[in-house]
């Protein structure tokens, strides 16, 4: 809801600062809450330069983020409708092949059952397929226009959709101070509770970009299938062997994020091995 008010204030010539609502604890923990009290607290924090601010992306970046979120939303709806249709067939005692609803030609076989509650599923899936196809075309066009997305697509396991998503939410990469801050933004680092000399690491952070965490975990699985000997695959196997499959997937996603950060920071395509640094004695001295 902030975009319209932010753009309207900027168009009117105001100097707008966007506050991070989750990190502004002075307002969230206040016992007396009203617009006047909250405004005064925000003004005080801003005057003291202690107001947690949020990054304001450009209009093009915001449009690209909305495009990605909408595409993910419709695919989740597709999966929900498919699972519901499968459940109806099980309730009716009708056998089915796994993944039949994902195949357009075999999907029409369900209509031969003449069950209205089952036929509604394929009808809805056709509509979702049509909407998703339009969004895929728009994402592909955005991929062709984004230099960062094309660099990320060179990483095994990252396709056009994943590359556009990462470019939309991570660029410009210079706004992150380092890999630790980027990992915290993506929700791939654990929470830390410390008292005196006792430190306890808990679950993954909840105040993060859940879309990025989900897509990085999914991309790490694909990367481990196509590049079994890479750095990401080795980290994932080691984590799965020591701490279980789920922890291995998180470790692999964190390692993949390290690769993504390096590609965006250097502005060069992915290389399986780190570039070698030239040694000091590599140059031979020439005689005068």
C-alpha positions as CSV (number, residue, x, y, z in Angstrom):
1,X,0.0,0.0,0.0
2,X,3.0,2.3,0.3
3,X,3.7,2.8,-3.4
4,X,0.8,5.1,-4.3
5,X,1.4,7.4,-1.3
6,X,5.2,7.4,-1.8
7,X,4.9,8.3,-5.5
8,X,2.2,11.0,-4.8
9,X,4.4,12.6,-2.2
10,X,7.5,12.5,-4.4
11,X,5.5,14.0,-7.3
12,X,4.5,16.9,-5.0
13,X,8.1,17.7,-4.3
14,X,8.4,16.2,-0.8
15,X,11.6,14.5,0.5
16,X,10.2,11.0,1.4
17,X,11.8,8.6,3.8
18,X,10.3,5.1,3.9
19,X,10.4,3.5,7.4
20,X,10.9,-0.2,7.9
21,X,7.8,-1.1,10.0
22,X,9.2,-4.3,11.5
23,X,12.4,-2.7,12.7
24,X,10.8,0.4,14.1
25,X,10.4,-1.1,17.5
26,X,9.7,2.2,19.2
27,X,6.3,2.3,17.6
28,X,5.5,-1.4,17.5
29,X,6.1,-1.8,21.3
30,X,4.3,1.4,22.3
31,X,1.4,1.0,24.7
32,X,-0.3,4.2,23.5
33,X,-0.8,4.1,19.7
34,X,-2.3,6.9,17.7
35,X,-1.4,8.7,14.5
36,X,-0.2,11.7,16.4
37,X,2.0,9.7,18.7
38,X,3.4,7.6,15.9
39,X,4.2,10.6,13.8
40,X,6.0,12.2,16.6
41,X,8.0,9.1,17.2
42,X,9.0,8.8,13.6
43,X,10.0,12.5,13.5
44,X,12.2,12.0,16.6
45,X,13.9,9.0,15.1
46,X,14.5,10.7,11.8
47,X,15.9,13.8,13.6
48,X,18.3,11.5,15.5
49,X,19.2,9.6,12.3
50,X,18.0,6.4,14.1
51,X,15.0,5.6,11.8
52,X,15.3,2.2,10.2
53,X,14.7,2.9,6.5
54,X,13.6,0.6,3.7
55,X,15.0,0.4,0.2
56,X,12.7,2.1,-2.4
57,X,13.1,0.4,-5.8
58,X,12.5,2.2,-9.1
59,X,9.1,2.0,-10.8
60,X,10.5,-0.5,-13.4
61,X,11.8,-2.7,-10.7
62,X,8.5,-2.6,-8.7
63,X,6.6,-3.6,-11.9
64,X,9.0,-6.5,-12.4
65,X,8.5,-7.6,-8.8
66,X,4.8,-7.5,-9.2
67,X,5.1,-9.5,-12.4
68,X,7.1,-12.2,-10.7
69,X,4.8,-12.4,-7.7
70,X,1.7,-12.7,-9.9
71,X,3.3,-15.5,-11.9
72,X,4.2,-17.4,-8.6
73,X,0.6,-16.8,-7.3
74,X,-1.0,-18.4,-10.4
75,X,1.3,-21.4,-10.3
76,X,0.4,-21.9,-6.7
77,X,-3.2,-21.7,-7.6
78,X,-2.6,-24.3,-10.4
79,X,-1.0,-26.7,-7.9
80,X,-3.9,-26.2,-5.4
81,X,-6.6,-26.9,-8.0
82,X,-4.7,-29.9,-9.3
83,X,-4.4,-31.4,-5.7
84,X,-8.1,-30.7,-5.1
85,X,-9.0,-32.5,-8.3
86,X,-6.9,-35.5,-7.4
87,X,-8.6,-35.6,-4.0
88,X,-12.0,-35.6,-5.6
89,X,-11.0,-38.6,-7.8
90,X,-9.7,-40.5,-4.7
91,X,-13.0,-39.7,-2.9
92,X,-14.9,-41.2,-5.9
93,X,-12.7,-44.2,-6.0
94,X,-11.4,-43.4,-9.5
95,X,-7.8,-44.4,-10.2
96,X,-5.5,-41.9,-12.0
97,X,-1.9,-41.6,-13.1
98,X,0.5,-39.4,-11.3
99,X,0.9,-36.0,-13.0
100,X,-1.9,-36.5,-15.4
101,X,-3.2,-32.9,-14.8
102,X,0.1,-31.5,-15.8
103,X,-0.3,-32.9,-19.4
104,X,-2.8,-30.9,-21.5
105,X,-3.8,-33.8,-23.8
106,X,-4.3,-36.4,-21.0
107,X,-6.1,-33.8,-18.9
108,X,-9.1,-34.0,-21.2
109,X,-9.5,-37.7,-20.4
110,X,-11.1,-36.7,-17.1
111,X,-14.1,-35.4,-19.0
112,X,-15.0,-39.0,-20.0
113,X,-16.0,-39.7,-16.4
114,X,-18.9,-37.3,-16.6
115,X,-18.4,-36.0,-13.0
116,X,-19.2,-32.3,-12.8
117,X,-17.0,-31.8,-9.7
118,X,-14.1,-33.3,-11.5
119,X,-14.6,-31.5,-14.8
120,X,-14.5,-28.1,-13.1
121,X,-10.8,-28.8,-12.3
122,X,-9.5,-29.0,-15.9
123,X,-11.6,-26.0,-16.8
124,X,-9.9,-24.0,-14.1
125,X,-6.5,-25.3,-15.0
126,X,-7.0,-24.2,-18.6
127,X,-7.7,-20.6,-17.5
128,X,-4.6,-20.7,-15.2
129,X,-2.5,-22.0,-18.0
130,X,-3.6,-19.2,-20.2
131,X,-2.8,-16.5,-17.6
132,X,0.6,-18.1,-16.8
133,X,1.5,-18.2,-20.5
134,X,1.0,-14.4,-20.8
135,X,3.1,-13.8,-17.7
136,X,5.9,-16.1,-19.0
137,X,6.1,-14.1,-22.2
138,X,6.4,-10.9,-20.2
139,X,9.1,-12.4,-18.0
140,X,11.0,-13.7,-21.0
141,X,10.9,-10.2,-22.5
142,X,12.2,-8.8,-19.2
143,X,15.0,-11.4,-19.2
144,X,16.2,-10.3,-22.6
145,X,16.4,-6.7,-21.4
146,X,18.2,-7.4,-18.2
147,X,21.9,-7.8,-18.2
148,X,22.0,-9.0,-14.6
149,X,19.4,-11.7,-15.3
150,X,21.4,-13.0,-18.3
151,X,24.6,-13.2,-16.2
152,X,22.7,-15.2,-13.5
153,X,21.3,-17.5,-16.2
154,X,24.8,-18.8,-16.7
155,X,24.7,-20.5,-13.3
156,X,23.6,-24.2,-13.6
157,X,20.1,-24.6,-12.2
158,X,19.0,-21.0,-12.8
159,X,16.6,-20.4,-15.6
160,X,15.0,-17.3,-17.0
161,X,12.3,-17.1,-14.2
162,X,14.7,-17.6,-11.4
163,X,17.2,-15.2,-12.9
164,X,14.6,-12.4,-13.4
165,X,13.4,-12.9,-9.8
166,X,16.8,-12.7,-8.3
167,X,17.7,-9.6,-10.4
168,X,14.4,-7.9,-9.5
169,X,14.8,-8.3,-5.8
170,X,18.6,-8.2,-5.3
171,X,19.7,-5.5,-7.7
172,X,21.4,-3.1,-7.3
173,X,23.6,-5.5,-5.4
174,X,25.7,-2.7,-4.0
175,X,22.9,-1.8,-1.5
176,X,24.0,-4.8,0.6
177,X,27.0,-4.3,2.7
178,X,28.2,-7.9,2.3
179,X,27.2,-11.5,2.0
180,X,26.0,-11.7,5.6
181,X,23.4,-8.9,5.1
182,X,22.3,-10.5,1.8
183,X,21.9,-13.9,3.5
184,X,19.8,-12.3,6.2
185,X,17.6,-10.5,3.6
186,X,17.0,-13.9,1.9
187,X,16.3,-15.7,5.2
188,X,19.1,-18.2,4.9
189,X,20.8,-17.4,8.2
190,X,19.6,-18.6,11.7
191,X,18.4,-16.4,14.5
192,X,20.9,-15.7,17.2
193,X,20.1,-15.3,20.9
194,X,23.0,-14.3,23.1
195,X,23.2,-13.8,26.9
196,X,26.6,-12.9,28.3
197,X,29.0,-15.6,26.9
198,X,26.2,-18.0,26.0
199,X,25.1,-17.9,22.4
200,X,22.2,-20.0,20.9
201,X,21.4,-20.2,17.2
202,X,17.7,-21.0,16.5
203,X,15.6,-21.4,13.4
204,X,15.8,-19.5,10.2
205,X,14.8,-15.8,10.3
206,X,11.1,-15.1,9.8
207,X,11.4,-11.5,8.8
208,X,12.9,-12.1,5.4
209,X,11.9,-12.3,1.7
210,X,10.3,-15.7,1.7
211,X,10.0,-15.7,-2.1
212,X,13.7,-15.5,-2.5
213,X,14.4,-18.2,0.1
214,X,11.9,-20.5,-1.6
215,X,13.3,-19.9,-5.1
216,X,16.9,-20.3,-4.0
217,X,16.2,-23.6,-2.3
218,X,14.4,-24.9,-5.4
219,X,17.3,-23.6,-7.7
220,X,19.8,-25.4,-5.5
221,X,18.1,-28.7,-6.0
222,X,18.3,-28.2,-9.8
223,X,21.9,-27.0,-9.6
224,X,22.9,-30.1,-7.7
225,X,21.4,-32.3,-10.4
226,X,23.3,-30.6,-13.3
227,X,26.6,-29.8,-11.6
228,X,27.3,-32.6,-9.1
229,X,31.0,-31.6,-8.7
230,X,30.4,-27.9,-8.1
231,X,31.0,-26.0,-4.8
232,X,27.3,-25.8,-4.2
233,X,26.8,-29.5,-4.6
234,X,29.7,-30.3,-2.3
235,X,28.3,-28.0,0.4
236,X,24.8,-29.5,0.0
237,X,26.1,-33.1,0.3
238,X,28.2,-32.4,3.3
239,X,25.3,-30.6,5.1
240,X,22.9,-33.4,4.3
241,X,25.4,-36.0,5.5
242,X,26.0,-34.2,8.8
243,X,22.7,-32.6,9.6
244,X,20.0,-34.1,7.4
245,X,18.5,-33.5,4.0
246,X,16.6,-30.3,4.9
247,X,19.7,-28.7,6.5
248,X,21.7,-29.8,3.4
249,X,19.2,-28.0,1.2
250,X,19.5,-24.8,3.2
251,X,23.3,-25.0,3.1
252,X,23.2,-25.5,-0.7
253,X,20.9,-22.5,-1.1
254,X,23.3,-20.4,1.0
255,X,26.2,-21.5,-1.1
256,X,24.2,-20.8,-4.3
257,X,23.5,-17.3,-2.9
258,X,27.3,-16.8,-2.5
259,X,27.7,-17.7,-6.2
260,X,24.9,-15.3,-7.2
261,X,26.5,-12.5,-5.1
262,X,29.9,-13.1,-6.7
263,X,28.4,-13.0,-10.3
264,X,26.4,-9.8,-9.6
265,X,29.3,-8.2,-7.8
266,X,31.9,-8.9,-10.5
267,X,29.6,-8.5,-13.4
268,X,31.0,-11.6,-15.1
269,X,29.3,-15.0,-16.0
270,X,29.5,-18.0,-13.8
271,X,32.8,-20.0,-13.8
272,X,33.0,-23.5,-12.2
273,X,36.2,-22.5,-10.4
274,X,37.3,-19.3,-8.9
275,X,39.5,-17.2,-11.2
276,X,43.2,-17.6,-10.5
277,X,45.1,-14.6,-9.3
278,X,48.2,-13.8,-11.2
279,X,51.3,-14.5,-9.1
280,X,54.0,-11.8,-8.5
281,X,56.7,-13.9,-10.2
282,X,54.6,-14.7,-13.3
283,X,56.1,-11.8,-15.3
284,X,59.6,-12.3,-16.6
285,X,61.9,-9.4,-16.4
286,X,63.3,-8.2,-19.7
287,X,66.9,-7.2,-20.1
288,X,67.5,-3.5,-20.9
